[in-house]
Amino acid sequence: MRRFTVLGLNLLAVFALGQRRATGALMAIAAMIPIADMIIVLTHGGTVATALGIHGLTAVIVLFDAWLLLRERSTADIAQPVGVHS
C-alpha cells in the first residue's frame, strides 16, 4: 500500500510543478497497476464483476485522465486573435 501512496505523491508533485504532459505520461504508465490487478483477479478465481467493476473501471478512468493531460496544448499553440496594426 505504501508504494501506491508514494506513486500518488510523485504524480501530485509533478502536476504541482506544472508538468502536465509528464503527469499524463506517468498516469498512463500507472494505469498498468489496475490492469495487472484485473488480470490477477481473473486468473485466481475472482469474479468478473470485481475484476471489471473495480480494477477495469479504475484503469479506464486513469487512462482517460492521462489522455486529457496529454492532449492539452500550451498557450503558445493556441491561435491568438489577430489585432489591428496601429
C-alpha positions as CSV (number, residue, x, y, z in Angstrom):
1,M,0.0,0.0,0.0
2,R,2.9,2.4,0.7
3,R,4.1,2.1,-2.9
4,F,0.7,3.4,-4.2
5,T,1.0,6.3,-1.7
6,V,4.4,7.2,-3.0
7,L,3.3,6.9,-6.6
8,G,0.4,9.2,-5.9
9,L,2.7,11.7,-4.2
10,N,5.1,11.6,-7.2
11,L,2.2,12.3,-9.6
12,L,1.0,15.1,-7.4
13,A,4.4,16.7,-7.2
14,V,4.9,16.6,-11.0
15,F,1.5,18.0,-11.6
16,A,2.1,20.8,-8.9
17,L,5.2,21.8,-10.8
18,G,3.2,22.4,-13.9
19,Q,4.4,19.4,-15.8
20,R,1.1,18.4,-17.3
21,R,2.4,16.2,-20.1
22,A,4.8,14.5,-17.8
23,T,1.9,13.9,-15.4
24,G,-0.1,12.4,-18.2
25,A,2.7,10.1,-19.2
26,L,3.2,8.9,-15.7
27,M,-0.6,8.3,-15.3
28,A,-0.6,6.3,-18.5
29,I,2.2,4.2,-17.1
30,A,0.5,3.9,-13.7
31,A,-2.6,2.5,-15.4
32,M,-0.8,-0.8,-15.7
33,I,-1.3,-1.3,-12.0
34,P,-5.1,-1.8,-12.1
35,I,-4.8,-3.7,-15.4
36,A,-2.4,-6.1,-13.7
37,D,-4.7,-6.3,-10.7
38,M,-7.6,-7.1,-13.0
39,I,-5.7,-9.9,-14.6
40,I,-4.7,-11.3,-11.2
41,V,-8.3,-11.3,-10.0
42,L,-9.5,-13.0,-13.2
43,T,-6.8,-15.7,-13.2
44,H,-7.1,-16.5,-9.4
45,G,-10.8,-17.3,-9.1
46,G,-12.1,-13.8,-8.6
47,T,-15.4,-12.7,-10.1
48,V,-15.6,-11.0,-13.5
49,A,-17.7,-8.2,-11.9
50,T,-15.0,-7.5,-9.3
51,A,-12.2,-7.6,-11.9
52,L,-14.0,-5.3,-14.4
53,G,-16.0,-3.2,-12.0
54,I,-13.2,-2.2,-9.7
55,H,-9.9,-2.7,-11.5
56,G,-11.1,-2.3,-15.0
57,L,-13.0,0.9,-14.3
58,T,-10.1,2.3,-12.4
59,A,-7.8,1.7,-15.4
60,V,-10.2,3.3,-17.8
61,I,-10.5,6.4,-15.5
62,V,-6.8,6.7,-15.1
63,L,-6.2,6.3,-18.9
64,F,-8.9,8.9,-19.6
65,D,-7.3,11.4,-17.2
66,A,-3.9,10.7,-18.8
67,W,-5.4,11.3,-22.2
68,L,-6.8,14.7,-21.1
69,L,-3.5,15.8,-19.7
70,L,-1.5,14.6,-22.8
71,R,-3.8,16.3,-25.4
72,E,-3.7,19.7,-23.7
73,R,-2.0,22.3,-25.8
74,S,0.2,25.0,-24.4
75,T,-0.9,28.6,-24.7
76,A,1.7,29.1,-27.4
77,D,-0.1,26.5,-29.6
78,I,-3.5,28.2,-29.2
79,A,-4.2,30.6,-32.1
80,Q,-4.2,34.2,-30.9
81,P,-6.6,36.7,-32.4
82,V,-5.0,39.0,-35.0
83,G,-5.2,42.6,-33.8
84,V,-5.3,45.7,-35.9
85,H,-1.9,47.2,-36.6
86,S,-1.5,50.7,-35.4
